[in-house]
Amino acid sequence: MSQHPLRHRDFRLLFIGRTISTLGDAVVPAALAIAITRATGSSAALALVLGCAMLPRLVLLPFGGVVGDRFNPRLVALTTDLLRAAAQLLVGLELVGGRPDLAHIAVAEAIGGAASAFAMPTAAPLVAATVDGTRRLRANALLASAGSAARLGGPALAGVLVYTAGPEWAFVLDGASFVLSAALLTRLTVRHRPGERGSLRRDLAEGWSEVRSRDWYWTSLIAHGVWNGASAVLLTLGPLIAATRLGGDGVWVALTQAGAVGLLVGSLVAGRARPRRPVLVANLGLALYGLPLFALAVAAPGPVAVGAYAVAMAGLGFLNPVWATVVQQDVPAGILARVTSYDWLLSLAAAPLGYVLAPLAADAWGSEVPLLATAALVTAVCAGTAAVPGVRRFGTGAAAAGPVPGAERPPAGVDSSEAELSSRCP
């Protein structure tokens, strides 16, 4: 019987650091929204700040993958943790006194977003370097479960900080969490075998070639991107529907908390499950996101919508560690950061589109039309990956090189808005 991943010092340090920084990050969204709206009274100002964080992240992700493969991922993650700590502490200082300069906050968030573009591709190489293949599913499930638990408690902690000490302390806490994570990374031992170095253009092309060479990978990324676009539609239109047609703001609060619980449950199940076809099962789990979209479109009773969202997020919670594990095991270490950077880029790119198009479509045809159309699309695309031979075969020996979940007991995105609720599909 293989040893528990937490018995290994390096993974234990990585696990503690990632969990702490995730908790710090989970406090920020609510605190940022409250701080900006208090200071400006403008939702457009909040959108500007969020955009300043998202845009550099998306633009720089492929370059972050190149850096993650060229240099030791521990060093890259440590450096980006310190940069993000500085950015969040600057926001906290700016908020002291209650008269923040919006431009300063936007710049700080842009710095943090740029740093995250280089940090995100290091996640998979760090796990792959600290846990061997027989324990990776369990290790990724532990990381996903701890992250889900941290995100479940983050909003409550944010509320306590905002209404007792002030929103600036949420950013101070987040900055401190990154400092502590960086301190733990200094003690981590990671053996890095960089891939063959070429020009920047060649490195980017090699990463993309690895993505295209796996039909199960790039077709799944299309599904993950559609999922993120769908989540943006739900998060944009859902609060108003909950408030006006499902029983009030409390329904939306219950729905989001149920989603966090579902995410945690799905992560825990993934740590125990041994799917014979992990990619297929995980993608079918994502297809469940059509349920809450449909429930909101037809104004189903509040408990039904809440339950549907919990089930849908459990599907995401299951996918996160399973997906991380199969990618870490199938992609060579020297190119893993580049491949996962394209993974994040393609998965997250549709979210801004959903945020823009959802209100426009709702104004033109009513909220039911975009919600129903999105429900049909996300269900069809995610379930439709079953038609791809590589998706069906992966894990049966025909598609995977090396151990995969299901073959043995060996753990995972995602990132903003709802992607802030997740590690894979944000």
Phi and psi in degrees as a GROMACS rama.xvg file:
@    title "Ramachandran Plot"
@    xaxis  label "Phi"
@    yaxis  label "Psi"
@TYPE xy
-72.5041  150.185  SER-2
-69.7336  149.551  GLN-3
-64.905  137.202  HIS-4
-55.3884  -34.3348  PRO-5
-70.7905  -9.63415  LEU-6
-75.8882  -12.146  ARG-7
-94.4784  124.205  HIS-8
-54.9444  -48.1323  ARG-9
-64.5751  -44.0844  ASP-10
-66.9447  -36.3446  PHE-11
-60.9006  -42.5454  ARG-12
-63.7251  -43.1731  LEU-13
-63.0031  -44.0553  LEU-14
-60.6462  -46.9211  PHE-15
-64.1835  -45.8959  ILE-16
-62.8827  -44.4482  GLY-17
-67.3042  -37.5258  ARG-18
-65.8757  -43.3229  THR-19
-64.3047  -45.5053  ILE-20
-67.7793  -32.4713  SER-21
-65.7515  -40.9204  THR-22
-61.6954  -43.2773  LEU-23
-60.6184  -42.8875  GLY-24
-66.1355  -33.3801  ASP-25
-68.0404  -20.5925  ALA-26
-79.256  -26.2931  VAL-27
-71.382  -45.2247  VAL-28
-53.8482  -48.4949  PRO-29
-65.5584  -41.5372  ALA-30
-65.1725  -39.7934  ALA-31
-65.5103  -44.7807  LEU-32
-60.1887  -44.0647  ALA-33
-66.8808  -44.0784  ILE-34
-63.607  -43.8685  ALA-35
-70.8527  -43.139  ILE-36
-69.2434  -33.3675  THR-37
-63.4367  -42.1379  ARG-38
-77.4685  -32.9304  ALA-39
-117.306  -24.3388  THR-40
66.2889  21.4197  GLY-41
-129.284  125.874  SER-42
-71.872  -26.5571  SER-43
-64.759  -35.9669  ALA-44
-64.6663  -40.7518  ALA-45
-64.9459  -41.7227  LEU-46
-61.2171  -38.1178  ALA-47
-62.5701  -46.1861  LEU-48
-64.065  -44.4172  VAL-49
-63.1544  -39.162  LEU-50
-64.4661  -36.0223  GLY-51
-66.145  -27.916  CYS-52
-81.1716  -37.3378  ALA-53
-76.9797  -42.4567  MET-54
-60.1517  -52.4425  LEU-55
-63.2989  -29.8409  PRO-56
-62.2146  -48.1835  ARG-57
-67.9539  -41.8223  LEU-58
-66.3235  -38.0146  VAL-59
-93.7519  -6.62936  LEU-60
-54.9886  -47.1231  LEU-61
-60.421  -36.7832  PRO-62
-69.7317  -32.7935  PHE-63
-62.7434  -35.1729  GLY-64
-65.6926  -40.4597  GLY-65
-61.7517  -45.8955  VAL-66
-62.5342  -40.8368  VAL-67
-63.4006  -29.3663  GLY-68
-85.4355  -31.7589  ASP-69
-76.8513  -32.0866  ARG-70
-119.986  163.36  PHE-71
-59.5379  123.424  ASN-72
-61.0028  -28.2733  PRO-73
-62.6529  -44.0515  ARG-74
-66.022  -41.0295  LEU-75
-64.1756  -46.5382  VAL-76
-63.7065  -39.9375  ALA-77
-62.3544  -46.238  LEU-78
-63.0163  -43.7379  THR-79
-69.9715  -32.5319  THR-80
-60.1771  -42.5512  ASP-81
-67.6601  -38.1101  LEU-82
-65.1064  -43.0425  LEU-83
-68.5787  -33.2967  ARG-84
-62.2983  -44.8372  ALA-85
-63.2101  -41.7909  ALA-86
-62.6994  -44.946  ALA-87
-70.2619  -36.0117  GLN-88
-66.4531  -35.1339  LEU-89
-64.0484  -40.7177  LEU-90
-63.3298  -43.1651  VAL-91
-59.1859  -43.8923  GLY-92
-64.7122  -37.015  LEU-93
-65.8476  -31.4854  GLU-94
-80.9223  -16.1936  LEU-95
-62.7855  128.43  VAL-96
98.7921  -16.8976  GLY-97
80.9266  7.60544  GLY-98
-127.49  66.8473  ARG-99
-73.7246  153.246  PRO-100
-91.1466  115.46  ASP-101
-59.0881  -36.7189  LEU-102
-63.4405  -40.4075  ALA-103
-64.5982  -41.7532  HIS-104
-65.5518  -41.5038  ILE-105
-61.7573  -41.5176  ALA-106
-65.1677  -44.022  VAL-107
-62.0408  -42.0854  ALA-108
-68.2423  -33.1482  GLU-109
-64.7962  -39.9363  ALA-110
-63.0596  -44.5724  ILE-111
-62.5591  -40.5228  GLY-112
-64.4223  -40.6965  GLY-113
-63.8498  -42.846  ALA-114
-62.5582  -38.7931  ALA-115
-65.6974  -27.7847  SER-116
-63.561  -29.0911  ALA-117
-91.6134  -22.5936  PHE-118
-79.5113  -41.8597  ALA-119
-58.5434  -42.3625  MET-120
-68.1092  -11.3799  PRO-121
-82.8615  -12.8104  THR-122
-60.7811  -50.7377  ALA-123
-65.2992  -47.2027  ALA-124
-59.6321  -34.4624  PRO-125
-67.2811  -42.3782  LEU-126
-66.334  -44.6424  VAL-127
-61.1133  -31.5066  ALA-128
-82.6755  -18.0161  ALA-129
-109.138  -12.8194  THR-130
-134.379  133.315  VAL-131
-79.6772  172.358  ASP-132
-60.0171  -30.762  GLY-133
-73.6689  -15.3452  THR-134
-117.163  3.77952  ARG-135
-69.2178  -37.6717  ARG-136
-61.0081  -44.1698  LEU-137
-66.4264  -40.187  ARG-138
-65.019  -45.0475  ALA-139
-65.5466  -35.8163  ASN-140
-66.6956  -38.1202  ALA-141
-62.2212  -45.838  LEU-142
-62.1294  -43.8035  LEU-143
-66.2661  -40.9362  ALA-144
-66.6529  -44.2005  SER-145
-64.2333  -39.9673  ALA-146
-64.1909  -40.4581  GLY-147
-64.2478  -41.6653  SER-148
-64.0686  -40.0671  ALA-149
-64.4157  -40.8082  ALA-150
-71.0798  -26.1699  ARG-151
-67.8773  -40.23  LEU-152
-88.0704  -15.9077  GLY-153
-57.9483  -50.8717  GLY-154
-59.2779  -37.7143  PRO-155
-65.379  -42.9759  ALA-156
-63.4937  -38.3522  LEU-157
-60.3606  -43.5692  ALA-158
-60.8201  -42.1436  GLY-159
-61.7339  -45.3144  VAL-160
-66.2646  -44.6945  LEU-161
-63.0561  -42.2632  VAL-162
-93.3372  -0.199481  TYR-163
-115.355  -56.0263  THR-164
-100.503  -24.873  ALA-165
116.193  150.837  GLY-166
-62.0432  -25.4811  PRO-167
-60.3157  -29.0044  GLU-168
-72.7447  -21.3607  TRP-169
-64.9071  -39.0879  ALA-170
-73.6558  -34.4964  PHE-171
-62.7647  -42.8906  VAL-172
-61.8302  -44.1444  LEU-173
-62.8595  -43.8721  ASP-174
-60.4131  -42.9168  GLY-175
-63.8206  -36.2926  ALA-176
-64.5426  -36.9404  SER-177
-69.25  -36.5196  PHE-178
-62.5719  -44.3087  VAL-179
-65.389  -40.2516  LEU-180
-60.6422  -43.135  SER-181
-63.0865  -39.2374  ALA-182
-62.443  -40.3062  ALA-183
-67.8235  -36.6072  LEU-184
-64.1074  -28.1999  LEU-185
-64.2866  -22.2391  THR-186
-96.1266  -1.50843  ARG-187
-82.0966  139.998  LEU-188
-107.967  114.734  THR-189
-128.175  120.196  VAL-190
-87.3874  116.064  ARG-191
-109.737  128.564  HIS-192
-113.929  92.628  ARG-193
-64.7019  147.22  PRO-194
-71.7526  172.052  GLY-195
-63.679  126.831  GLU-196
-84.7405  136.894  ARG-197
-133.183  -158.975  GLY-198
-69.8305  163.111  SER-199
-58.1565  -43.2891  LEU-200
-62.242  -41.4553  ARG-201
-66.1499  -42.5566  ARG-202
-61.3398  -43.3572  ASP-203
-62.6641  -41.9359  LEU-204
-65.6818  -38.4741  ALA-205
-63.885  -41.6855  GLU-206
-61.363  -44.6453  GLY-207
-66.2908  -35.7184  TRP-208
-63.2482  -38.9874  SER-209
-63.9669  -38.2248  GLU-210
-63.8798  -48.0138  VAL-211
-68.0528  -25.0454  ARG-212
-74.5026  -9.76044  SER-213
-116.392  106.749  ARG-214
-64.9331  -33.3564  ASP-215
-66.2898  -26.843  TRP-216
-80.709  -56.0629  TYR-217
-71.9532  -30.5858  TRP-218
-70.9644  -35.5598  THR-219
-66.0516  -36.1532  SER-220
-63.8983  -34.9469  LEU-221
-60.8765  -44.6619  ILE-222
-62.6376  -41.4363  ALA-223
-66.0379  -37.1602  HIS-224
-64.6181  -42.6542  GLY-225
-61.8505  -39.8786  VAL-226
-58.7627  -45.056  TRP-227
-65.8215  -38.6144  ASN-228
-62.9615  -39.3245  GLY-229
-66.056  -39.7844  ALA-230
-63.7245  -35.5232  SER-231
-65.3825  -39.3827  ALA-232
-62.5  -45.7966  VAL-233
-63.9502  -44.0819  LEU-234
-69.1955  -24.9161  LEU-235
-80.6422  -44.9975  THR-236
-94.0455  -24.1438  LEU-237
-61.4317  -45.6951  GLY-238
-57.9526  -41.3959  PRO-239
-68.8534  -39.7407  LEU-240
-63.6877  -43.0686  ILE-241
-61.2679  -41.1782  ALA-242
-71.2882  -34.922  ALA-243
-101.443  -23.047  THR-244
-126.314  -15.5673  ARG-245
-111.029  -4.48875  LEU-246
127.572  -0.651636  GLY-247
119.979  176.107  GLY-248
-60.0994  -29.9677  ASP-249
-60.0172  -30.5854  GLY-250
-65.7518  -40.3331  VAL-251
-67.0461  -39.5664  TRP-252
-61.5046  -45.6108  VAL-253
-62.495  -39.3664  ALA-254
-63.1083  -46.4738  LEU-255
-67.1569  -37.5726  THR-256
-68.8989  -37.435  GLN-257
-63.8254  -36.2291  ALA-258
-62.4885  -40.816  GLY-259
-64.7141  -38.6896  ALA-260
-65.7603  -44.0383  VAL-261
-60.1554  -40.4867  GLY-262
-59.5272  -43.5808  LEU-263
-64.7254  -45.3738  LEU-264
-61.6734  -43.7634  VAL-265
-61.2959  -38.7908  GLY-266
-64.3092  -41.1106  SER-267
-65.8498  -40.6444  LEU-268
-63.4335  -39.8294  VAL-269
-61.1741  -32.8689  ALA-270
-68.4807  -19.2501  GLY-271
-105.669  -24.0726  ARG-272
-74.8938  153.55  ALA-273
-131.391  67.9891  ARG-274
-65.49  134.743  PRO-275
-68.8842  -31.3615  ARG-276
-123.85  80.7989  ARG-277
-62.3186  -40.124  PRO-278
-67.8088  -42.8963  VAL-279
-62.2967  -48.977  LEU-280
-62.8694  -42.1996  VAL-281
-65.116  -41.7296  ALA-282
-67.3798  -36.2089  ASN-283
-64.5957  -33.2595  LEU-284
-62.6719  -37.7878  GLY-285
-65.8374  -29.8644  LEU-286
-61.8048  -18.4101  ALA-287
-65.5431  -12.5007  LEU-288
-65.9598  -16.5001  TYR-289
-65.0702  -23.7713  GLY-290
-63.6112  -54.1998  LEU-291
-67.847  -30.7926  PRO-292
-62.6557  -43.7323  LEU-293
-66.066  -41.4216  PHE-294
-61.4283  -41.1739  ALA-295
-70.2065  -37.0708  LEU-296
-63.1002  -38.7751  ALA-297
-96.8372  7.90348  VAL-298
53.8694  50.6914  ALA-299
-62.4633  159.821  ALA-300
-54.3006  148.091  PRO-301
-49.8802  -49.5318  GLY-302
-59.9215  -32.9726  PRO-303
-66.973  -46.1756  VAL-304
-62.5717  -41.2836  ALA-305
-63.2215  -46.3751  VAL-306
-63.5395  -39.8107  GLY-307
-63.3627  -39.2115  ALA-308
-69.1468  -37.6471  TYR-309
-61.3802  -44.3306  ALA-310
-63.6754  -43.1722  VAL-311
-62.5969  -42.4606  ALA-312
-72.5838  -25.4696  MET-313
-63.4585  -36.5118  ALA-314
-61.5344  -40.4375  GLY-315
-67.1503  -42.0075  LEU-316
-60.5616  -34.851  GLY-317
-69.7664  -42.7351  PHE-318
-62.7476  -41.7523  LEU-319
-50.9275  -58.5741  ASN-320
-72.1037  -33.5299  PRO-321
-64.8186  -45.5544  VAL-322
-63.2241  -45.5844  TRP-323
-58.1406  -39.6053  ALA-324
-67.9998  -47.1637  THR-325
-66.5688  -34.1072  VAL-326
-68.4424  -44.9306  VAL-327
-62.1951  -30.738  GLN-328
-88.2922  -23.8593  GLN-329
-98.2094  -24.0906  ASP-330
-97.5846  130.93  VAL-331
-58.4859  145.262  PRO-332
-58.6815  -37.5723  ALA-333
-69.2754  -9.56292  GLY-334
-129.069  5.58577  ILE-335
-62.0478  -41.9565  LEU-336
-64.1846  -40.0039  ALA-337
-65.8437  -42.7332  ARG-338
-62.6662  -45.316  VAL-339
-70.4781  -24.7717  THR-340
-67.1144  -40.654  SER-341
-66.7361  -35.2781  TYR-342
-55.8342  -53.7063  ASP-343
-61.2412  -43.3532  TRP-344
-60.6862  -50.3016  LEU-345
-69.2938  -32.8755  LEU-346
-70.9532  -36.4573  SER-347
-93.4617  -17.2435  LEU-348
-63.2775  -28.5031  ALA-349
-78.3934  -16.1581  ALA-350
-60.6964  -48.9813  ALA-351
-58.2565  -34.2163  PRO-352
-63.5366  -40.9421  LEU-353
-64.1072  -39.6639  GLY-354
-63.1552  -36.4019  TYR-355
-77.8652  -46.2473  VAL-356
-77.7256  -31.7842  LEU-357
-58.0416  -51.3096  ALA-358
-66.9266  -32.5118  PRO-359
-64.8556  -45.4786  LEU-360
-66.4464  -37.9181  ALA-361
-65.8817  -38.1574  ALA-362
-66.1105  -35.2565  ASP-363
-79.7867  -41.3776  ALA-364
-126.127  0.647537  TRP-365
92.918  155.439  GLY-366
-68.127  -24.343  SER-367
-61.4977  -39.5722  GLU-368
-64.5182  -54.3733  VAL-369
-63.2811  -33.2837  PRO-370
-68.6171  -44.5916  LEU-371
-66.7598  -42.5029  LEU-372
-62.4167  -41.3441  ALA-373
-68.9567  -38.8436  THR-374
-59.6348  -44.8215  ALA-375
-65.2521  -40.9479  ALA-376
-66.4462  -49.0467  LEU-377
-66.6238  -35.8576  VAL-378
-67.1117  -46.0956  THR-379
-66.2826  -43.2197  ALA-380
-71.851  -45.7917  VAL-381
-66.6037  -45.4898  CYS-382
-69.9777  -29.855  ALA-383
-66.5463  -17.1334  GLY-384
-63.3855  -16.6952  THR-385
-62.3345  -19.7795  ALA-386
-77.7781  -11.1737  ALA-387
-85.3936  123.948  VAL-388
-55.0272  -43.0878  PRO-389
-64.2322  -35.8058  GLY-390
-64.5447  -42.6827  VAL-391
-69.3981  -35.1557  ARG-392
-87.5856  -24.4889  ARG-393
-58.9181  125.055  PHE-394
104.38  -11.5837  GLY-395
-99.1367  0.262132  THR-396
105.206  -16.3611  GLY-397
-84.5683  -24.3039  ALA-398
-117.543  -20.0186  ALA-399
-103.216  138.675  ALA-400
-104.484  105.813  ALA-401
107.446  177.246  GLY-402
-66.3635  140.704  PRO-403
-133.103  160.131  VAL-404
-59.3862  136.094  PRO-405
104.246  -35.4446  GLY-406
-80.4781  -31.1788  ALA-407
-157.802  176.892  GLU-408
-91.6263  71.2857  ARG-409
121.409  -48.4021  ASP-415
-117.699  160.524  SER-416
44.5897  -109.107  SER-417
-74.2818  -28.4493  GLU-418
-64.1452  -17.2272  ALA-419
-77.6189  -17.6326  GLU-420
-83.0418  -12.4174  LEU-421
-130.631  173.146  SER-422
-109.305  -7.02281  SER-423
-120.022  -64.139  ARG-424
-100.828  91.4229  CYS-425
